Amino acid sequence: MPLRSVLTTAQLAALFACPETEAELASIYTFDAQELAIIHQHRGAHNRLGFAVQLCYLRYPGQAIDANTVPPAGLLACVARQVGAPAEAWTEYAQREETRREHTREAQEAFGYRPFTVREYRRRRAFLTEVALRTSKAVVIAQELAAALRADRIIDRCCAEALVRGTRLFYQRLTEGLPAAQR
């Protein structure tokens, strides 16, 4: 795996940023009846809100929250309205580290999210190598991977290696018919 980062800090931030407009929030984070039923099984407004936000982050941007996660105010307001909890309840959520981890595991199991295994990595690397043969822009590769992982409910990423492999294969294929002097 390459040691250099192929994405800028701004590109990474944009790739994993939560939506901001009311329309985007509603289209991505509106819960269905099954999701609401599972959310409402949690005791206390703070746990309902926290579990729902956990589910939102797994859905998009496709990662679990950690102890330092502070959801945007728009996301909290959107989720709080749906689960019948005040947005301020977020400050009480997951004061115990175990609660956040248990909620992450519960949401993954209930809604079919799965971890990024070595087998999955190899499968995605082949997909990304094909993408990298079409573009040399790391951000495009990252966007395609993120979209595919979100669609398949997989959590993680592996773009840098695909970009390097794709670039090598591209140049190898481009120059394979040339004599050594021209290469």
C-alpha positions as CSV (number, residue, x, y, z in Angstrom):
1,M,0.0,0.0,0.0
2,P,1.4,3.4,-0.9
3,L,2.6,5.6,2.0
4,R,1.5,8.9,0.4
5,S,-2.0,10.1,0.6
6,V,-3.7,10.5,-2.8
7,L,-6.6,12.6,-1.5
8,T,-6.3,16.0,0.0
9,T,-7.7,16.8,3.5
10,A,-10.5,18.7,1.8
11,Q,-11.3,15.9,-0.6
12,L,-11.5,13.4,2.3
13,A,-13.7,15.8,4.3
14,A,-16.1,16.2,1.4
15,L,-16.2,12.5,0.8
16,F,-17.3,11.8,4.3
17,A,-19.3,14.9,5.0
18,C,-23.0,14.7,6.1
19,P,-25.5,16.4,3.8
20,E,-26.5,19.9,4.8
21,T,-29.7,20.9,2.9
22,E,-33.1,20.0,4.2
23,A,-33.9,18.1,1.0
24,E,-30.6,16.1,1.2
25,L,-31.2,15.3,4.9
26,A,-34.7,14.1,4.2
27,S,-33.8,12.0,1.2
28,I,-31.0,10.2,3.0
29,Y,-32.1,10.1,6.6
30,T,-35.8,9.5,6.6
31,F,-36.6,6.4,8.6
32,D,-39.1,3.8,7.5
33,A,-41.5,2.0,9.8
34,Q,-39.2,-0.9,10.5
35,E,-36.3,1.4,11.4
36,L,-38.5,3.6,13.7
37,A,-39.8,0.4,15.5
38,I,-36.2,-0.6,16.3
39,I,-35.2,2.9,17.2
40,H,-38.2,3.2,19.6
41,Q,-37.1,0.0,21.4
42,H,-34.4,2.0,23.1
43,R,-35.1,3.6,26.5
44,G,-34.7,7.3,27.0
45,A,-34.7,10.1,24.5
46,H,-31.0,10.3,24.4
47,N,-30.6,6.6,23.5
48,R,-33.3,6.8,20.8
49,L,-31.6,9.8,19.3
50,G,-28.1,8.3,19.6
51,F,-29.1,5.0,18.1
52,A,-30.8,6.8,15.2
53,V,-27.8,9.0,14.6
54,Q,-25.6,5.9,14.6
55,L,-27.9,4.4,12.0
56,C,-27.7,7.6,9.9
57,Y,-23.9,7.6,9.9
58,L,-23.8,3.9,8.9
59,R,-26.1,4.7,6.1
60,Y,-24.3,7.8,4.9
61,P,-21.4,8.6,5.0
62,G,-20.9,4.9,5.7
63,Q,-19.0,4.8,8.9
64,A,-19.6,4.3,12.6
65,I,-19.5,7.2,14.9
66,D,-16.8,7.5,17.6
67,A,-16.6,9.3,20.9
68,N,-15.6,12.6,19.3
69,T,-18.4,12.6,16.7
70,V,-20.5,15.8,16.8
71,P,-23.3,15.5,14.3
72,P,-24.3,18.7,12.4
73,A,-27.2,20.6,13.9
74,G,-29.3,20.0,10.8
75,L,-28.8,16.2,11.0
76,L,-29.7,16.3,14.8
77,A,-32.8,18.3,14.1
78,C,-34.0,16.0,11.3
79,V,-33.4,12.9,13.3
80,A,-34.9,14.3,16.6
81,R,-38.1,15.2,14.8
82,Q,-38.5,11.7,13.5
83,V,-37.8,9.9,16.8
84,G,-39.6,12.3,19.1
85,A,-36.6,13.4,21.1
86,P,-35.1,16.9,21.7
87,A,-31.9,17.5,19.7
88,E,-30.2,18.5,23.0
89,A,-30.5,14.9,24.2
90,W,-27.4,14.2,22.1
91,T,-25.2,15.6,24.8
92,E,-26.4,12.8,27.1
93,Y,-25.8,10.0,24.6
94,A,-23.2,7.4,25.0
95,Q,-21.6,8.7,28.2
96,R,-20.7,5.1,28.5
97,E,-18.3,3.9,25.7
98,E,-20.0,0.5,25.8
99,T,-23.4,2.0,24.8
100,R,-22.1,3.5,21.6
101,R,-20.3,0.2,20.7
102,E,-23.4,-1.9,21.5
103,H,-25.6,0.4,19.4
104,T,-23.1,0.2,16.5
105,R,-23.2,-3.6,16.6
106,E,-27.0,-3.7,17.0
107,A,-27.5,-1.3,14.0
108,Q,-25.1,-3.3,11.9
109,E,-26.9,-6.6,12.7
110,A,-30.4,-5.2,12.4
111,F,-29.9,-3.5,9.1
112,G,-27.3,-5.6,7.3
113,Y,-24.2,-3.5,7.5
114,R,-21.0,-5.6,7.5
115,P,-17.3,-5.0,8.1
116,F,-14.7,-4.6,5.5
117,T,-12.9,-8.0,5.4
118,V,-9.8,-9.0,3.6
119,R,-11.9,-10.9,1.1
120,E,-14.0,-7.8,0.5
121,Y,-10.9,-5.7,0.2
122,R,-9.6,-8.0,-2.6
123,R,-12.9,-7.9,-4.4
124,R,-13.1,-4.1,-4.2
125,R,-9.5,-3.7,-5.2
126,A,-10.1,-5.5,-8.5
127,F,-13.2,-3.2,-9.1
128,L,-11.2,-0.1,-8.3
129,T,-8.3,-1.1,-10.5
130,E,-10.7,-1.1,-13.4
131,V,-11.9,2.3,-12.3
132,A,-8.3,3.5,-12.1
133,L,-7.7,2.4,-15.7
134,R,-10.3,4.9,-16.7
135,T,-9.1,7.9,-14.6
136,S,-6.1,9.1,-12.8
137,K,-8.1,11.2,-10.4
138,A,-8.0,9.7,-6.9
139,V,-11.1,11.6,-5.8
140,V,-13.2,9.9,-8.6
141,I,-11.9,6.5,-7.5
142,A,-12.8,7.3,-3.9
143,Q,-16.3,8.5,-4.9
144,E,-16.9,5.3,-6.8
145,L,-15.7,3.2,-3.9
146,A,-17.7,5.1,-1.3
147,A,-20.8,4.8,-3.4
148,A,-20.4,1.1,-3.9
149,L,-19.6,0.5,-0.2
150,R,-22.6,2.5,0.8
151,A,-24.9,0.7,-1.6
152,D,-23.6,-2.7,-0.4
153,R,-23.7,-1.5,3.3
154,I,-20.0,-2.1,3.8
155,I,-18.0,0.1,6.1
156,D,-14.4,1.2,5.1
157,R,-12.3,2.3,2.0
158,C,-9.1,1.3,0.0
159,C,-8.6,3.8,-2.9
160,A,-4.9,4.6,-2.7
161,E,-3.7,1.1,-3.7
162,A,-6.2,0.9,-6.5
163,L,-5.0,4.2,-7.9
164,V,-1.4,3.0,-7.9
165,R,-2.2,-0.4,-9.3
166,G,-4.5,1.1,-12.0
167,T,-1.8,3.7,-13.0
168,R,0.8,0.9,-13.3
169,L,-1.4,-1.3,-15.3
170,F,-2.5,1.6,-17.5
171,Y,1.1,2.5,-18.4
172,Q,2.0,-1.2,-18.7
173,R,-0.8,-1.8,-21.2
174,L,0.0,1.5,-23.0
175,T,3.7,0.6,-23.5
176,E,3.6,-3.2,-23.8
177,G,3.9,-3.2,-27.6
178,L,6.7,-0.7,-27.7
179,P,10.4,-1.6,-28.0
180,A,12.5,-1.1,-24.9
181,A,14.2,2.0,-26.3
182,Q,10.8,3.7,-26.8
183,R,9.5,2.8,-23.3
